[in-house]
Amino acid sequence: MTIFKKSENIVARKVADELLLVPIHGKLANMERVFTLNEVGEFIWGELDAGADAATIAEKIVSEYDVPIDVATADCNELLAEMSDAGVII
């Protein structure tokens, strides 16, 4: 069970219906690595504050959005892997 944490070098800003995650290095934003999260991605991002693992987050997605657990698990794992590879989460 891996617990992910948000990187300290990320600024999150809500723009319209999306959440933008912008990596900051020093005083500069790395605009080539911006993540744009939809409603479910924003839900996953918010669950990281609670110290939840991927399986727990997927179960909460099922409850919140009424999707099959296999779809929620695959989507959650994919987003967490992409964010981890980009250094958005650790």
C-alpha positions in Angstrom: 0.0 0.0 0.0 1.6 3.2 -1.2 0.5 6.5 0.3 1.2 9.4 -2.0 1.7 13.0 -0.9 1.5 16.2 -2.9 4.8 17.7 -3.9 5.6 21.0 -2.1 6.6 22.5 -5.5 3.1 22.5 -6.9 0.6 25.3 -7.2 -3.0 24.4 -7.7 -5.5 26.8 -9.3 -9.1 26.3 -10.2 -9.9 27.7 -13.7 -13.5 27.2 -14.9 -14.3 23.5 -14.4 -10.7 22.3 -14.3 -8.0 22.3 -11.7 -4.5 23.3 -12.9 -1.4 21.9 -11.2 1.7 23.9 -12.0 5.1 22.8 -11.0 7.2 25.7 -9.5 11.0 25.7 -9.6 12.5 28.6 -7.7 10.4 31.6 -8.7 9.4 30.2 -12.1 6.5 28.0 -13.2 7.3 25.1 -15.5 4.4 25.6 -18.0 5.5 22.5 -20.0 4.5 20.2 -17.1 1.1 21.7 -16.2 -1.5 19.1 -15.3 -5.2 19.8 -16.0 -7.5 17.8 -13.9 -11.2 17.2 -14.5 -13.7 16.7 -11.8 -12.6 13.1 -11.0 -8.9 14.1 -11.1 -9.6 16.9 -8.7 -11.4 14.5 -6.4 -8.3 12.2 -6.5 -6.1 15.2 -5.8 -8.2 16.2 -2.8 -8.1 12.7 -1.4 -4.3 12.9 -1.2 -4.7 15.3 1.7 -6.3 12.5 3.7 -3.4 10.2 3.2 -5.4 7.6 1.3 -3.8 4.9 -0.9 -4.9 4.2 -4.5 -7.4 1.4 -3.5 -9.1 3.6 -0.9 -9.4 6.4 -3.4 -10.8 4.1 -6.0 -13.5 2.9 -3.5 -14.4 6.5 -2.8 -14.7 7.2 -6.5 -17.1 4.3 -6.9 -19.2 5.8 -4.1 -19.1 9.3 -5.4 -19.4 8.7 -9.2 -21.2 5.3 -9.4 -18.7 3.7 -11.7 -17.5 0.1 -11.6 -14.5 -0.6 -9.2 -12.3 -1.9 -12.1 -12.7 1.3 -14.0 -12.2 3.5 -10.9 -9.1 1.5 -10.0 -7.6 1.7 -13.5 -8.2 5.4 -13.9 -6.9 6.2 -10.4 -3.8 4.1 -10.8 -3.1 5.7 -14.3 -3.4 9.3 -13.0 -1.4 8.6 -9.9 1.4 7.0 -12.0 1.4 10.0 -14.4 1.6 12.5 -11.5 4.3 10.5 -9.8 6.4 10.3 -13.0 6.1 14.0 -13.4 7.0 14.7 -9.7 3.6 16.2 -8.9 3.2 13.7 -6.1 5.8 11.8 -4.1 
